[in-house]
Each structure stands twice: as structure tokens, then as C-alpha cells.
Amino acid sequence: MKRLRRDERGDAAVIGCIGLAFFFLLLGGAAIDLWGTMSADRNLAAIAQDAAAAGASGLDVTAYRAGQVELDPTTATNLALANLQAQPDLPHLSGPPQITVSGTDITVTLTEDVNSLVLEIAHHHAIPITVSATSAARPSAGP
């Protein structure tokens, strides 16, 4: 192993400090990206849950009059879509909302691409987030 001369030892320390600073910069960027991704996930989940709850009020009136609780697929879908369009903080979705109506249940699935600073360095542009929320129609309590 080559021994460093007295004037070369400072250069190795500077290079080590620069490497350490770069490491902590990447670590901090990853923490900020993680926080942003988790925040976007919670926001998207709340929006999907609101849309599913709105869609769950789209009852099939004919079936309800016959004593059955079922969702009308067209009405439930339209109510969920109207709720999504009315959301003031709806992010730019990476695809159309997926809405599935089955019996008394409605499921709303949303996908968003969240930008990442650290991934930009690695030439990836976004983290895809997909959330689903399901809500069910329930009979009223009645008198």
C-alpha cells in the first residue's frame, strides 16, 4: 500500500467529505420523496373513498321498491364520476378512473404518477401509485 505524503492526506479527507455530503444529500432526497409519495397516496385514497361513497347512493329504485338493496350501475358510476370532477384537489391521474359496480358494492380505482427527485437522477421519472376504495349501499334504518 502506498503511503500518502503529508500534503496528500488533506486531499483524501476532502474527497471523503465530498462523498459523505453527496451520500447525505441523496438520503435526504429519498426521505423527502418518500414523504411526498405517502402524502400523495393518502390524498388519492381519500378522493377514491369519497367517490365510492357518493356512488354507493346510486340505488336501483325499482329493486329498492321491491325490498332489495342494489346499485344501479349507470347511476352509481355517474355519481362517482361527478364526485371526482367536483374534487378541488384532484391530482392529474395517469389514467381514467376505474369504477366497478357489483350488487351493493362500488369500487373506485385511481392511479397517479408521483414525481421523484432521486429517481430523476436515475433517469426514472415517477412512482406509480394505485389506490382502490370500496363502498356498499345499505338499507335505510326506516321507522
Backbone as ProteinMPNN parsed JSONL, in Angstrom:
{"seq_chain_A": "MKRLRRDERGDAAVIGCIGLAFFFLLLGGAAIDLWGTMSADRNLAAIAQDAAAAGASGLDVTAYRAGQVELDPTTATNLALANLQAQPDLPHLSGPPQITVSGTDITVTLTEDVNSLVLEIAHHHAIPITVSATSAARPSAGP", "coords_chain_A": {"N_chain_A": [[0.831, -1.163, 0.0], [0.532, 2.154, -0.832], [2.044, 4.809, 0.802], [0.722, 7.866, 1.851], [1.921, 11.111, 1.227], [2.61, 13.852, 3.417], [1.334, 16.232, 2.407], [-0.605, 15.154, 0.747], [-2.533, 13.91, 2.283], [-4.577, 15.618, 3.089], [-6.013, 15.972, 0.72], [-7.286, 13.478, 0.386], [-8.987, 13.496, 2.568], [-10.696, 15.616, 1.915], [-11.934, 14.61, -0.404], [-13.228, 12.425, 0.732], [-15.032, 13.77, 2.46], [-16.596, 15.147, 0.599], [-17.769, 12.976, -0.73], [-19.232, 11.884, 1.415], [-20.988, 14.006, 1.934], [-22.444, 14.011, -0.466], [-23.68, 11.527, -0.241], [-25.364, 11.959, 2.019], [-26.963, 13.941, 0.946], [-28.355, 12.538, -1.062], [-29.681, 10.722, 0.609], [-31.303, 12.453, 2.119], [-32.877, 13.479, 0.024], [-34.201, 11.142, -0.734], [-35.734, 10.697, 1.559], [-37.425, 12.935, 1.512], [-38.747, 12.422, -0.912], [-40.059, 10.031, -0.217], [-41.792, 10.938, 1.798], [-43.379, 12.708, 0.277], [-44.53, 10.911, -1.541], [-46.009, 9.258, 0.174], [-47.813, 11.133, 1.172], [-49.181, 11.849, -1.174], [-50.343, 9.389, -1.721], [-52.118, 9.061, 0.466], [-53.831, 11.249, 0.003], [-54.912, 10.582, -2.516], [-56.209, 8.205, -1.851], [-58.184, 9.153, -0.1], [-59.707, 10.69, -1.856], [-60.609, 8.7, -3.625], [-62.138, 7.186, -1.83], [-64.154, 9.024, -1.14], [-65.422, 9.289, -3.639], [-66.331, 6.672, -4.02], [-68.126, 6.458, -1.893], [-70.004, 8.37, -2.661], [-70.949, 7.186, -5.006], [-72.163, 4.955, -3.931], [-74.653, 5.728, -3.21], [-76.25, 5.511, -5.364], [-78.79, 3.992, -5.86], [-80.698, 1.254, -7.238], [-83.773, 2.025, -8.067], [-86.121, 0.617, -8.721], [-85.558, -2.003, -7.817], [-85.219, -1.393, -5.141], [-87.772, -0.583, -4.355], [-88.964, -3.017, -4.464], [-87.978, -4.152, -2.244], [-85.303, -4.874, -2.217], [-81.845, -4.178, -1.889], [-79.83, -2.764, -4.139], [-77.325, -1.547, -6.342], [-77.715, 0.73, -9.028], [-75.937, 0.343, -11.868], [-75.296, 2.371, -13.824], [-76.215, 4.8, -12.681], [-74.776, 4.797, -10.226], [-72.125, 4.839, -11.162], [-72.107, 7.281, -12.564], [-72.59, 9.072, -10.429], [-70.257, 8.668, -8.906], [-68.292, 9.528, -10.736], [-69.082, 12.211, -11.052], [-68.559, 13.124, -8.486], [-65.771, 12.84, -8.435], [-65.043, 14.736, -10.378], [-65.8, 17.022, -9.089], [-63.97, 17.318, -7.096], [-61.749, 19.456, -5.473], [-58.984, 19.2, -5.185], [-58.065, 17.253, -6.929], [-55.584, 15.259, -8.255], [-53.495, 15.141, -11.244], [-54.437, 12.451, -12.929], [-52.98, 9.349, -13.982], [-54.332, 7.776, -15.671], [-57.662, 6.866, -16.797], [-60.299, 6.888, -14.309], [-61.128, 3.808, -12.756], [-64.11, 2.24, -12.39], [-66.093, 0.005, -10.734], [-69.093, -1.691, -10.451], [-70.948, -3.829, -8.493], [-73.605, -5.578, -7.539], [-74.321, -4.594, -4.394], [-72.037, -3.173, -4.009], [-69.565, -0.713, -4.8], [-66.573, 0.009, -6.412], [-63.842, 2.139, -6.615], [-61.047, 2.865, -8.458], [-58.006, 4.515, -8.629], [-55.195, 5.949, -10.319], [-52.044, 7.473, -10.063], [-49.135, 9.22, -11.127], [-46.353, 9.953, -9.303], [-43.941, 12.404, -9.044], [-40.401, 12.063, -8.581], [-37.515, 13.19, -7.058], [-35.076, 11.864, -6.531], [-35.322, 9.617, -8.174], [-35.302, 10.872, -10.635], [-32.632, 11.427, -10.984], [-31.697, 8.91, -11.538], [-32.783, 8.541, -14.003], [-35.443, 7.74, -14.081], [-38.798, 8.672, -14.048], [-41.149, 8.855, -12.461], [-43.143, 7.645, -9.691], [-45.488, 5.172, -9.767], [-48.696, 5.244, -8.311], [-51.36, 3.408, -7.098], [-54.609, 3.301, -5.938], [-57.446, 1.865, -4.308], [-60.879, 2.043, -3.435], [-63.704, 0.901, -1.728], [-67.196, 0.96, -1.391], [-70.351, 0.297, 0.094], [-73.823, -0.018, -0.637], [-76.403, 0.554, 1.664], [-79.341, -0.474, 3.383], [-81.867, 1.853, 4.46], [-82.491, 2.855, 7.853], [-85.167, 3.094, 8.552], [-88.6, 3.497, 9.853]], "CA_chain_A": [[0.0, 0.0, 0.0], [1.319, 3.38, -0.955], [1.887, 5.77, 1.896], [0.493, 9.224, 1.372], [2.789, 12.151, 1.782], [1.906, 14.763, 4.337], [0.494, 17.185, 1.674], [-1.653, 14.421, 0.044], [-3.535, 13.44, 3.229], [-5.691, 16.571, 3.065], [-6.815, 15.708, -0.474], [-8.118, 12.301, 0.646], [-10.032, 13.906, 3.507], [-11.655, 16.448, 1.169], [-12.701, 13.697, -1.265], [-14.116, 11.668, 1.63], [-16.098, 14.673, 2.916], [-17.49, 15.385, -0.54], [-18.538, 11.736, -0.901], [-20.172, 11.795, 2.525], [-22.017, 15.034, 1.707], [-23.284, 13.524, -1.558], [-24.489, 10.435, 0.323], [-26.421, 12.532, 2.853], [-27.867, 14.651, 0.044], [-29.24, 11.511, -1.641], [-30.512, 10.195, 1.687], [-32.321, 13.477, 2.385], [-33.785, 13.499, -1.126], [-35.044, 9.941, -0.659], [-36.695, 10.91, 2.645], [-38.422, 13.889, 1.013], [-39.544, 11.702, -1.909], [-40.915, 9.085, 0.489], [-42.837, 11.713, 2.435], [-44.264, 13.188, -0.788], [-45.265, 9.772, -2.08], [-47.001, 8.849, 1.176], [-48.832, 12.182, 1.204], [-49.981, 11.696, -2.389], [-51.116, 8.154, -1.567], [-53.23, 9.346, 1.389], [-54.746, 12.158, -0.681], [-55.597, 9.833, -3.569], [-57.102, 7.253, -1.179], [-59.338, 9.909, 0.408], [-60.521, 11.061, -3.016], [-61.267, 7.478, -4.091], [-63.161, 6.817, -0.847], [-65.264, 9.961, -1.313], [-66.128, 8.951, -4.875], [-67.037, 5.404, -3.795], [-69.259, 6.746, -1.006], [-71.011, 9.057, -3.47], [-71.532, 6.193, -5.912], [-72.965, 3.986, -3.17], [-76.023, 6.232, -3.059], [-76.946, 5.324, -6.639], [-79.612, 2.779, -5.753], [-81.645, 0.837, -8.268], [-85.044, 2.379, -7.44], [-87.081, -0.472, -8.933], [-85.216, -3.088, -6.892], [-85.435, -0.903, -3.778], [-89.22, -0.637, -4.111], [-89.291, -4.435, -4.288], [-87.394, -4.585, -0.978], [-83.912, -5.296, -2.383], [-80.872, -3.092, -1.982], [-78.858, -2.969, -5.21], [-76.917, -0.325, -7.022], [-77.898, 0.847, -10.474], [-74.555, 0.583, -12.33], [-75.139, 3.649, -14.525], [-76.377, 5.893, -11.717], [-73.663, 4.759, -9.277], [-70.924, 5.279, -11.882], [-72.226, 8.723, -12.826], [-72.412, 9.783, -9.162], [-68.832, 8.599, -8.546], [-67.56, 10.402, -11.658], [-69.41, 13.599, -10.715], [-67.82, 13.437, -7.27], [-64.36, 13.022, -8.801], [-64.886, 16.003, -11.103], [-66.023, 18.118, -8.15], [-62.869, 17.366, -6.123], [-60.891, 20.617, -5.749], [-57.55, 18.86, -5.186], [-57.843, 16.03, -7.697], [-54.32, 15.35, -8.994], [-53.542, 14.674, -12.628], [-54.395, 10.988, -12.91], [-52.217, 8.795, -15.104], [-55.264, 7.01, -16.488], [-59.037, 7.137, -16.384], [-60.712, 6.151, -13.114], [-61.775, 2.52, -12.983], [-65.246, 2.131, -11.482], [-66.741, -1.298, -10.856], [-70.301, -1.81, -9.641], [-71.365, -5.226, -8.397], [-74.61, -5.76, -6.493], [-74.403, -3.446, -3.488], [-70.695, -2.594, -3.85], [-68.923, 0.062, -5.856], [-65.132, 0.152, -6.184], [-63.211, 3.178, -7.423], [-59.595, 2.696, -8.504], [-57.34, 5.668, -9.223], [-53.749, 5.816, -10.474], [-51.336, 8.741, -10.241], [-47.673, 9.145, -11.18], [-45.775, 10.96, -8.411], [-42.563, 12.709, -9.423], [-39.401, 11.764, -7.57], [-36.238, 13.848, -7.311], [-33.998, 10.874, -6.547], [-35.475, 8.792, -9.372], [-34.908, 11.681, -11.79], [-31.189, 11.247, -11.13], [-31.511, 7.584, -12.14], [-33.494, 8.586, -15.278], [-36.824, 7.296, -13.961], [-39.463, 9.955, -13.863], [-42.234, 8.913, -11.489], [-43.54, 6.444, -8.963], [-46.934, 5.0, -9.951], [-49.471, 4.921, -7.119], [-52.715, 2.968, -7.394], [-55.422, 3.087, -4.742], [-58.824, 1.432, -4.528], [-61.79, 2.229, -2.315], [-64.991, 0.248, -1.952], [-68.285, 1.367, -0.515], [-71.536, -0.525, -0.139], [-75.144, 0.556, -0.392], [-77.031, -0.058, 2.826], [-80.749, -0.055, 3.52], [-82.077, 2.859, 5.484], [-82.954, 2.29, 9.132], [-86.631, 3.036, 8.496], [-89.28, 3.777, 11.116]], "C_chain_A": [[0.885, 1.238, 0.0], [1.01, 4.316, 0.205], [1.732, 7.163, 1.314], [1.491, 10.178, 2.012], [1.947, 13.099, 2.609], [0.97, 15.715, 3.578], [-0.63, 16.485, 0.903], [-2.761, 13.95, 0.981], [-4.765, 14.349, 3.248], [-6.602, 16.344, 1.869], [-7.74, 14.522, -0.253], [-9.262, 12.644, 1.598], [-11.095, 14.737, 2.805], [-12.526, 15.563, 0.283], [-13.668, 12.875, -0.426], [-15.277, 12.512, 2.119], [-17.087, 14.967, 1.797], [-18.361, 14.151, -0.793], [-19.595, 11.577, 0.179], [-21.308, 12.803, 2.363], [-22.977, 14.6, 0.601], [-24.208, 12.411, -1.067], [-25.65, 10.995, 1.151], [-27.421, 13.341, 2.027], [-28.848, 13.668, -0.601], [-30.186, 10.935, -0.592], [-31.629, 11.18, 2.037], [-33.336, 13.57, 1.264], [-34.729, 12.305, -1.11], [-36.096, 10.091, 0.433], [-37.796, 11.869, 2.206], [-39.32, 13.229, -0.017], [-40.511, 10.728, -1.246], [-42.077, 9.814, 1.147], [-43.853, 12.208, 1.4], [-45.119, 12.085, -1.372], [-46.338, 9.312, -1.105], [-48.128, 9.867, 1.273], [-49.757, 12.075, -0.005], [-50.866, 10.456, -2.305], [-52.326, 8.384, -0.653], [-54.275, 10.241, 0.731], [-55.565, 11.415, -1.73], [-56.577, 8.83, -2.966], [-58.351, 7.954, -0.645], [-60.27, 10.301, -0.73], [-61.281, 9.846, -3.539], [-62.378, 7.059, -3.139], [-64.376, 7.735, -0.947], [-66.093, 9.616, -2.549], [-66.921, 7.649, -4.711], [-68.26, 5.622, -2.908], [-70.374, 7.458, -1.773], [-71.709, 8.072, -4.408], [-72.438, 5.201, -5.205], [-74.388, 4.472, -2.93], [-76.834, 6.088, -4.345], [-77.758, 4.041, -6.669], [-80.447, 2.523, -7.006], [-83.029, 0.997, -7.64], [-86.07, 1.256, -7.572], [-86.808, -1.619, -7.969], [-85.485, -2.663, -5.451], [-86.917, -0.932, -3.409], [-89.691, -2.068, -3.894], [-88.659, -5.003, -3.014], [-85.956, -5.064, -1.063], [-83.006, -4.064, -2.481], [-79.826, -3.493, -3.017], [-78.508, -1.617, -5.795], [-77.291, -0.405, -8.491], [-76.521, 1.203, -11.04], [-74.356, 1.946, -13.003], [-75.21, 4.819, -13.554], [-75.186, 5.952, -10.751], [-72.375, 5.254, -9.936], [-70.959, 6.777, -12.129], [-72.043, 9.55, -11.552], [-70.943, 9.794, -8.731], [-68.006, 9.521, -9.437], [-67.828, 11.874, -11.362], [-68.668, 14.029, -9.453], [-66.348, 13.668, -7.578], [-64.136, 14.364, -9.487], [-65.054, 17.2, -10.177], [-64.9, 18.252, -7.119], [-61.949, 18.547, -6.434], [-59.404, 20.272, -5.847], [-57.271, 17.537, -5.892], [-56.54, 16.168, -8.484], [-54.521, 14.915, -10.444], [-53.368, 13.154, -12.613], [-53.651, 10.481, -14.132], [-53.079, 7.916, -16.0], [-56.676, 7.322, -16.036], [-59.383, 6.361, -15.118], [-61.4, 4.849, -13.509], [-62.881, 2.38, -11.94], [-65.96, 0.823, -11.777], [-67.928, -1.342, -9.904], [-70.745, -3.265, -9.686], [-72.342, -5.381, -7.236], [-74.746, -4.517, -5.644], [-73.079, -2.713, -3.345], [-70.268, -1.801, -5.072], [-67.46, 0.242, -5.461], [-64.581, 1.181, -7.155], [-61.702, 2.996, -7.308], [-58.983, 3.864, -9.263], [-55.84, 5.421, -9.282], [-53.145, 7.18, -10.759], [-49.84, 8.448, -10.315], [-47.108, 10.293, -10.353], [-44.315, 11.158, -8.793], [-41.622, 12.487, -8.251], [-38.07, 12.39, -7.961], [-35.104, 12.833, -7.44], [-34.1, 9.991, -7.796], [-35.132, 9.551, -10.646], [-33.413, 11.524, -12.057], [-30.886, 9.927, -11.831], [-32.275, 7.439, -13.458], [-34.839, 7.859, -15.252], [-37.597, 8.545, -13.578], [-40.527, 9.974, -12.774], [-42.454, 7.563, -10.82], [-45.045, 6.283, -9.177], [-47.603, 4.581, -8.636], [-50.871, 4.541, -7.571], [-53.431, 2.704, -6.083], [-56.822, 2.654, -5.16], [-59.621, 1.67, -3.263], [-63.123, 1.599, -2.673], [-65.99, 0.751, -0.93], [-69.503, 0.534, -0.889], [-72.808, 0.242, 0.16], [-75.752, -0.188, 0.781], [-78.475, 0.387, 2.894], [-80.884, 0.994, 4.617], [-82.654, 2.202, 6.747], [-84.461, 2.181, 9.172], [-87.261, 3.285, 9.855], [-89.481, 2.547, 11.965]], "O_chain_A": [[1.858, 1.331, 0.748], [-0.15, 4.569, 0.531], [2.476, 7.586, 0.43], [1.844, 10.05, 3.184], [0.721, 13.129, 2.499], [-0.122, 15.986, 4.079], [-1.544, 17.167, 0.437], [-3.846, 13.615, 0.506], [-5.884, 13.864, 3.411], [-7.819, 16.5, 1.973], [-8.894, 14.57, -0.68], [-10.374, 12.139, 1.448], [-12.284, 14.571, 3.08], [-13.74, 15.755, 0.23], [-14.808, 12.653, -0.833], [-16.404, 12.021, 2.189], [-18.293, 15.028, 2.036], [-19.559, 14.278, -1.044], [-20.725, 11.18, -0.105], [-22.465, 12.48, 2.629], [-24.186, 14.798, 0.716], [-25.381, 12.362, -1.437], [-26.789, 10.555, 1.0], [-28.599, 13.414, 2.377], [-30.045, 13.947, -0.673], [-31.359, 10.69, -0.875], [-32.776, 10.774, 2.229], [-34.53, 13.723, 1.52], [-35.91, 12.434, -1.432], [-37.235, 9.658, 0.254], [-38.97, 11.641, 2.496], [-40.532, 13.446, -0.008], [-41.661, 10.613, -1.67], [-43.219, 9.363, 1.066], [-45.059, 12.131, 1.633], [-46.296, 12.293, -1.666], [-47.459, 9.008, -1.515], [-49.287, 9.487, 1.44], [-50.975, 12.197, 0.128], [-52.008, 10.471, -2.765], [-53.433, 7.947, -0.969], [-55.475, 10.013, 0.887], [-56.778, 11.601, -1.82], [-57.661, 8.625, -3.511], [-59.452, 7.409, -0.729], [-61.491, 10.249, -0.58], [-62.465, 9.946, -3.861], [-63.443, 6.625, -3.58], [-65.511, 7.268, -0.849], [-67.323, 9.647, -2.506], [-68.045, 7.536, -5.201], [-69.314, 5.033, -3.149], [-71.553, 7.178, -1.558], [-72.927, 8.129, -4.578], [-73.371, 4.667, -5.804], [-75.239, 3.699, -2.49], [-77.991, 6.505, -4.396], [-77.447, 3.115, -7.418], [-80.84, 3.444, -7.721], [-83.419, 0.205, -6.782], [-86.809, 0.979, -6.628], [-87.74, -2.151, -7.365], [-85.926, -3.471, -4.634], [-87.273, -1.268, -2.279], [-90.695, -2.304, -3.222], [-88.788, -6.195, -2.734], [-85.43, -5.605, -0.09], [-83.368, -3.051, -3.079], [-79.046, -4.424, -2.812], [-79.296, -0.673, -5.747], [-77.198, -1.46, -9.118], [-75.988, 2.266, -10.721], [-73.342, 2.603, -12.768], [-74.372, 5.72, -13.593], [-74.651, 7.029, -10.488], [-71.62, 6.01, -9.326], [-69.96, 7.467, -11.928], [-71.414, 10.608, -11.586], [-70.443, 10.81, -8.248], [-67.117, 10.219, -8.95], [-66.912, 12.695, -11.414], [-68.202, 15.164, -9.36], [-65.74, 14.593, -7.04], [-63.153, 15.05, -9.209], [-64.514, 18.273, -10.445], [-64.889, 19.21, -6.346], [-61.42, 18.636, -7.542], [-58.648, 20.976, -6.518], [-56.366, 16.795, -5.511], [-56.4, 17.087, -9.29], [-55.572, 14.394, -10.816], [-52.286, 12.645, -12.321], [-53.686, 11.106, -15.193], [-52.588, 7.37, -16.988], [-56.873, 7.971, -15.009], [-58.822, 5.292, -14.876], [-62.159, 4.801, -14.477], [-62.611, 2.399, -10.739], [-66.375, 0.561, -12.905], [-67.794, -1.07, -8.71], [-70.899, -3.855, -10.755], [-71.94, -5.321, -6.075], [-75.234, -3.491, -6.118], [-73.008, -1.72, -2.622], [-70.564, -2.16, -6.212], [-67.15, 0.584, -4.319], [-64.82, 1.109, -8.36], [-61.149, 2.975, -6.209], [-59.381, 4.169, -10.388], [-55.276, 4.765, -8.406], [-53.654, 7.945, -11.579], [-49.341, 7.541, -9.648], [-47.348, 11.462, -10.656], [-43.546, 10.199, -8.859], [-41.983, 12.69, -7.092], [-37.559, 12.154, -9.055], [-34.274, 12.929, -8.344], [-33.084, 9.655, -8.404], [-34.715, 8.946, -11.634], [-32.979, 11.491, -13.209], [-29.943, 9.831, -12.617], [-32.402, 6.329, -13.976], [-35.319, 7.411, -16.293], [-37.08, 9.391, -12.849], [-40.786, 11.036, -12.208], [-42.026, 6.514, -11.301], [-45.81, 7.173, -8.804], [-47.129, 3.68, -7.944], [-51.498, 5.27, -8.34], [-52.931, 1.979, -5.224], [-57.315, 3.03, -6.224], [-59.108, 1.519, -2.154], [-63.61, 1.751, -3.793], [-65.665, 0.941, 0.242], [-69.663, 0.121, -2.037], [-72.864, 1.046, 1.09], [-75.634, -1.409, 0.885], [-78.8, 1.509, 2.504], [-80.112, 1.016, 5.575], [-83.233, 1.117, 6.685], [-84.987, 1.249, 9.779], [-86.578, 3.29, 10.879], [-90.042, 2.635, 13.057]]}, "name": "protein", "num_of_chains": 1, "seq": "MKRLRRDERGDAAVIGCIGLAFFFLLLGGAAIDLWGTMSADRNLAAIAQDAAAAGASGLDVTAYRAGQVELDPTTATNLALANLQAQPDLPHLSGPPQITVSGTDITVTLTEDVNSLVLEIAHHHAIPITVSATSAARPSAGP"}
